[in-house]
Amino acid sequence: MLYVLTEGLEPYEALYLTISTLTTLGYGDITPVTTWGRAVTMVASVGGLLIVFGIGVEIVQESLQQTLEGRNRRMQSQIAAIRNHHIVCGYGTLGERVVEQFLRLGQKFVVVEREAAVANTAVSRGLLVVEGDAHVQETLSRAGIDRAKSVIATFPGDADNVYLVLECRELRRDIDVLCIASSRDAARRMYLAGATRVVSPAAVAAEMVAKSAVNPSVIQLMSEVTDATSLGENLTQIVVAPGSKLCGRALRDLSDLGVNVKVVAAKVGDSLSLPQSGEFRIEPGMLLVVAGTVDELDKLEDLSQPPPGSR
């Protein structure tokens, strides 16, 4: 109507000019010539840009939101399907190192991270991630604490780790809770709160440095035994159940059972043995420290279990 009044156009031509201006097409076949007509065009052009870009931004935002919601649903579905996994609380420096070891060992785990940017970094690596505060029980439930094997607290603050232990113990009394502590006193508080095991990286590092200075060859040998990354092997412990196929077997018999592993040490009660030959025999209840690939260790784990129906 404004173009009809200011430019003297026919209603159809005015509508055509209005639409081409609002949509920013501007073919130029009809142009305003009066001052008022040009003023109307400027206002309409700005309005058109706001409308077009506003709709575009809204569409993009809605698309991103749908993509994010879909990713979260798939993630939660995957987490709901796993059992006997580890929950790593915190994806900082220590948490990332724990994750690296779990990946190397072929373990199932879920990362809980409260910082959105850090959580997205973990997701981009293909990890299972729950974004939220691990000190909130609902977050731990989303991570599957009712089905998990352990919870690992890697927060840099000791108070955060103590509080997490308390939350975990309220949800499950039987789950393993492992913590990182900055000092011996902090470790004591974590044990009082109910932690299963506590590790102080500073204390471990100091102990290793001192022992390396006194017994360098022994520490080097331990390092070579425990770190089998270059060989594509892992180190784990397996308890031999009474009545399992391993009971009474000599180490040389393991190959006959289709297992290719190295038994590094064996322990019965307080007695520790370092098998020196294939004649060493496996006893019921013995704890074996074994090196091998993930698949081979899984085979040995199956063989160490009691016969079906005897549990």
N, C-alpha and C positions, 0 to 999 in steps of 0.2 A: 504493500500500500504506500510506503514512503517513496518508493521509486516512481510510482504513479503520480504522486504529488510533486516531487522535486524534479523529475526528469520528463514528465509528461508521457511516459511509456504506457503502452497497452498492458492490461493486467497480466496477460500471458508472458509478454516480454519482461515485465517487472519481476514475475515469479522466476523466470529463467535467469535473470541477472542476480537475483537474491541467492538462488541455489548455487550458481557457479562461484559466487563470492564466498558464501559460507563454507563450501567444500574446498576452497582455495584452488579451484581449477583455473578460473580466470582465462577463458578462451580469447577474450579481446574483441569479439565480434560486436558486442554491445558494451559500451563504456559510459560511465557517468560524465557529464560535461559541466554540470552546475556545481557551485560551491557546496550547497546542501547535499546534493547527490553524492559528491565525493566524501563528505563527512559521514554520510550513512554507510558508504562502502568501507571506509576505514574501520568504523565500529563493527560492521558485519564481518570484516576480514579477521579482526582480532578475536571476535566471538567464535568464528569458524575454526580458527587455530586451536582455541581452548577446547572446543567440543571434540575436534578430531583427535588431538593429542590426549585429551582426557579419556576418551573412549579407548584409545590405544593402550595407554598405561593401565587402565582398569582391566583390559583383556589380558595383558601380559602378567599382571599381578595375580589375576584369577588362575591363569595357566600355571604359574609357578607354585601357587598355593595348592592346586590340585596335584601337581607333580610331587610336592613335598609330603602331602598327606598320603599319597599312594606309596611313596617310599617308606614312610613310617609304618604303614599297615603291613607292608611286605616284611619289614625288619622285625616287627613285633610277632608276626606269624612264624618267622624263622626262629626267633628266640623261644617262643612257646613250644617249639618242636624238639628242642635239645634237652638232654638230661646229663647229670653227672658232670657238669661243666664248672669252670672257675669264673668268679666275678671279680674283675679288676676295677677297683674304685679309684678313679683319678688317672688321667692320661697325660700326666706331666712327665718329667724326665725319668723318674723311677718307674712310673706306670708303663711308659713306652718300652723301657728295657725289659720289664716283666712280659709284656706282650710279645716282644721279639723272641724271648726264650720259649714261650708257649707255642709260637708259630714253628720254631725249630723242632720242638718236641712233639708236634702234631696234636696238641691239646685243644679241647673245645673251651671257649671262653666268651664272656660278654664284658664289654667296657662300659662303665658308668661314668659320665662326665657332665659336669654342670655348666661349663662354658660352651656356648653354642658354637663359636668359631673352632675351638679345639675338638668338639664332638664331630663337626663336619670334616675336619682333617682326618679323624679316625675312620669316618664313614667312607671317605674318598679312597682309603686303603682297602676297602672291602671288608672291614671289621663289623661285627655285630655290636651295635652301640645303643645304649639307653641314655637319652639326654635328660638330665635331672640331677637333683641333689641326693647323693647316696645316704645322707643322714635322714632322709624321709622314707618311712617304711614302704610307702606305695611305690617309690622308685625301685627299691630292692625287690619288691614283689614283681614288678615289671621285668626285672632282670632274671627272674626265675630262682629266687633264693630258696624256695620250697623244694626245688629239684637239683640244686647246685651241690657240688662237691666241696667247694671252699669259697671264702670271700677274702680278698687281699686288699688291705688298706695301704695305699701308697701316698697319702697326703703329706705334704712337707711339714704341716703343723701337727705336733703330738696330740694336742687337744682334739683335733678333728678325728684322728685315728682312734683315740680312746672312746669318743662319742659313737663312732661307727661300730666299735666292738659291742657297746651296750645295746645299740639298735639291733644288731644281728642276733645277739643272745636273746632279745625279747621275742624275735620272730622264730628262731630255731636254737635250741640248746645243744644240738648234736653236730652242728656244722663246724668245720675247721675255719678259724679266723686267723689269718696271718697278717702281721703288722710290721711296718717300718718305724723305727724309733731313733731319735737323735741322741739319746743318752741312756745310761744304765737306769737312772731314776725314772725316765719316761717309760722304759721297757717294763719296770716293776709295776707302774700304774696300769699299763695295758694288760699285764697278766692278772692283776687284781680285778680288772673289768671283765675278764673272761677270754682273753686272747689265747689261742692254742699255741702259737709260736711267734716270737718277736725277734727281728733281726735289726741290728744297728749297723748300717753301712760303714760309718766312721770307725766303729770298734773292729769290725771285720777287716777293714782295710789296714788299720794299724797292726792288728795281729799278723796279717799276712806279710806286711813289710818287715816286721821284726823277725818272723820265722824265716823269711827269705834271706835275711842277713845272716842268721845263725846256721840254717840248713838249706842252702840254695838248691842243692841237687834233689833233696826230698820234695821241696815245694814245686820244682820244675816237673818232677815225675808225677805228682798229684795233678798238676795242671794238664799234663798230656793225657792222663787217664780220664779226667772228668770232662775235658773239652775235646769232643770228637767231631767237631763241625767239619773239619777239612775232609774227614772220611765219610761224611754223610751219615754219621751214627749219633745216637743219643745214649744217655746213661739213665737207668731207672732201677728201682728196687721192686722185687717180686717175692711174695711170701708163698712158699710151697704148702698147699693144703694137704692134710692127711688123706690118703687114698687117691691122690692125683696121679696122673701118668708119669710124673717126674720122680716120684718117690722110689728110692733104691737105684735109680739110674746113674751110671757114670757119665761124666761130662762128654766123653767121646761118643755116647749114645745119642746125644742131642741131634746130631746130623741124621741119624736113622729115623728120628721123629720129624724130620723135615724142617729143622730149625737151625739157622746159622747165626749164632751169637757168641759173645765172649763173656765168660763169667769172671768178673774182676775180683770179687770177694764173696764170702759166704759167712753167715753168722747164725749161730744157734745159742740162744740165751745170751750169756756174756762172752762166749767164745767166738773169736773172729779168725777166719782162715783165709789165706790167699792161695787158691788152687794153683798148683804148679804143674799138674799133668792131667791127662784125660781120664785117669783112673779115679779121680776124686768123685765120691758118690754123694748124691743129693738125698737129704733126709727130710722126713715130714716136719713141718713147722720152720724149716730153714729159710732165712731171709737171704736172697741172692741179689747182689749188685751186678747188673748186667749191662753190657754195651752192645748196640746193634741198631739196625734201621727200625723205623717205626713199625713196619709190617712184620719184621721178624720178632720184635718185642711183643707185639700183639699175639702172635702165634704162641710164644712162650707163656704169656699171661693166660691164654686159654688152656694150655696144658697143665698149668699149675693149679687149676681149679678142681674141686672135688667132683666125682662122677655125678651125673644127673640123678636126682632123687635122694642123694645122701646128705643134702644140706638141711 
